[in-house]
Each structure stands twice: as structure tokens, then as C-alpha cells.
């Protein structure tokens, strides 16, 4: 399965009959480029050390920011995550009237430019490939789409998700510490002077 995102939106003309499926590309990207395979093969020899380093940084973030009342940290109950990203959830009800967008704007103002609201995509159940599969692959889906289910928890998480990278190298320690410091500063502003951020 492939990850399609902004590039397809840029390259596929809006007049193309199947443009609504540009984010998923029908979900069928089964081949990797040989150069990408060679690079990945080499990088696998470092996988354990990179995951260990990422896990250490993720634990720092959880420890230092985990007592914030309006940020919910990821929980790792089963197994070891690879930490593709560190995704936390923002609770606007506990943020003194500060919205998730204003919170992230304040983090950006502190120079934390890697903080992201991952809204360039959408929850998977809203993708046309899953809403109307008969349009994309009529030979497999010959009837109108099945029931349109609502996924309120997924929608809520999507609207309140904040994503940061999890750095993988020892030399990234200063960056991680700067992000923790910046988050603490903005969290303090939300708690003590929320009017400044509204």
C-alpha cells in the first residue's frame, strides 16, 4: 500500500474523472523503486539503534510534558513503537479557551516549526476509496457504497491531533530539549495568560 498525499493533488488535473481518489491512488502501490530498496536495506542495519534513540527521546517528551492537563500523550501498552511520529491529542476544554490552532501558532512562534496539525489528509473512512469504492474499482464493487458509518472518536482525534517528529540521532539531543522547553513555555502561557493566545 502506498502513501499518497500532496504530490498527487498537485499533479493530477482537477478535470480528471478519478481525481477524487488522488490521496489514495486507489491504495495500490505495490512496487518500491530499486534505489529506495537499496537505501532501506542499508538502513535496516541501524534500525534497532534508531528505534532505541527515538524511544529515549519520546520518553523524555512524555515525562516532561505528561502532566499538562490539556495534552494527552501517546500510550504504549503493547510492544515497542517505531516512532514514525509523536502524536499527542489536544483537549480544548482544558485549555482555558485556547484552540488547538492558536496553541500550534504559539509553538511555531517559538521556532518549533516541525509541530504539525496533520490535516493534509483526512480520516481513512472519509476517503473516496472507502466511501465510494464502486467508482474506483467497479469490477470489485458493483453496487452503491455500503452504509456510511460515523466514526466520532476518529473524527475527534483527527481534529485535535498534534504531531512532532521523533528524532533518531544522539546529535539531535539539543533539538529535542529545545522542543520540550518551547512546549513548556507555551503550556505555561495557556495556563497563566491564555488571553495572550486567544
N, C-alpha and C positions, 0 to 999 in steps of 0.2 A: 504494500500500500504506500502511496506517496503522499507527501505533504505539499499541497499547492496553496499558494496564498496570494501575495500582492502581485507577483510577476504575471500570473495568468490574467488578473484583472487589467493589467497594463497592456498585455499583448493580444488579447482576444477582442476583436471588434464587438462593440455593443450590438451591432446588427446581426451577428452570427446566431443562428437558430438555437444553439445549445449554450449560449453564453451564461445562462443562469447556473450552469454546472461548473463554471470556471474555477471555483475554490477547491473542488474535489477532483476535477478531471475524471469523473466517474469513479474515483477511488482506485483506479487500476494502473499503477505504475510499478511494474514488476521487475524492471531492469535497472541496475545501477551502472554508471559509466565505469569502464575498466580502471581509469585513473583513480576514481573515487574508491574503488575496491582496494587498489594497491595502497592508497593512503590509509584507509581504515584498517587494513591488515597490519600495517606497521604500527598504527596507534594502539591496536589491541594489546600490544606488549606492555603498554603503560596503563592499561585500564584500571587495574587494582590500585595502583598508587594515586591515580587521579580521583577515583571514587573515594579513597580514604581521605585525601586532601579536601575534596568537596564536602564530605561528611563532617569533617572537623569545622570547616567554615560555617556550614549550616547549623551545627550545634552552637557555635558562638552566637549566631543571629538569634536562634531560639532562646538561648539563655539570656541574652542582653535585652531582647525586645519582648520576651514572652509574658511579662507582667503588664503589658499595655492592655487596657480594657477594651479598646476598640479594634485591635488587630488579633486575628486568630492565626496562630502559627500552624504549619503542617504537622500532622501526627504520623509517625512511622511505627505502626504496630506490628506489621508482618514483613520481614525481610529488610533488605538494605536498598534504599532508593539509589538511583544513579545520579540524581540531582541535575537533570536537564535544566531545571529552573527551580527557584524557590518561590512558591506561590502562597501568599497569605490572603486572608479574607478580611475585609474592612466592614465594621459594624457601625453604620451611620447613627444608629440610635444611641450609641455610647460615646459619640464623638463631639458632643456639645454643639451640634448644629453644623459641623463642618462636613462637607460632602467628600466622597472618595476622590472626585476630580480636583477639588481645592487642596486636599491633602497631598495628592501627587504633584500638583503645580508647585506647592511649597517645597517638596523634596527636590524637584527639578531646579528651583531657585537656589537650593543649597549645593547645586552642582552634581546631584545624583542622577545623571542623565540616563542611566540604564534602567531606572524604575519605569515600569510599563503597565498600562492598563491593556491587557491582551484582547482588544476589541476589534482587531483587524479581521478576525474570523467570527464565528458565532457558535452557539452550542450545536453539537452534531445533529440533534433532532430537528433543527431548523434548516439544515442544508437541503437544497432541492433534490439532491440524490436520495435522501431519505424521505422527504415529503412527497415527491412525485417520481419514484423510480421508473414508472412505466414510460415517462417521456425520454429518459436517458437510455434505458435498456429494454425496449418493448418486447424483445424476444423472451425475456425472463419474467417481465411483469406486464401481463396483457390486460389488466383491469385497472380501474381507478385506484389511487393510493388507498392504503388501509386507513383505519381510524387515525385521526390526528391526535395523538396523545399530548397532554401537557406534562411538562417536567419542571415543576415550580422550583424545586431545590437546585436543579442545574441552572435555571434562569437566574435565580438569586445569586448563586455563586459566581456566575459569569459577570453579572453587573458589579460585583464587589471585589473581584479578584485583583490583586496587585502582584506583579511578577518582577523579580530581580534575578540576575544571573547568580550562579554559584561558581565562584572562581575555582580553578583547578591546580594552581601552582603556588609553591611557597612564596615566591616573589610578589604574589598578589595580596599578601597579608595587609599591607598598608591601605589598599583599596577597600578591603573588607572592613577594616577598622574605621575608615572614613565613612563608609555607608552606615555602619552601626551608629557612629557619632551623629551623622546627619539625621538619621531616623529619630534618634533620641531628642535632638533639638526640636524637630517639628512635632513630635509627640508631646513634648513639654509645652509648646505653643498651643496645641489643641487643648491640652488640659488646663493651662493657666490663662491664656489670652486668645480664646477661639475667635473673637471678633476680628482679629487681625487677618484671619484666614478666610472668613466668610465672603 
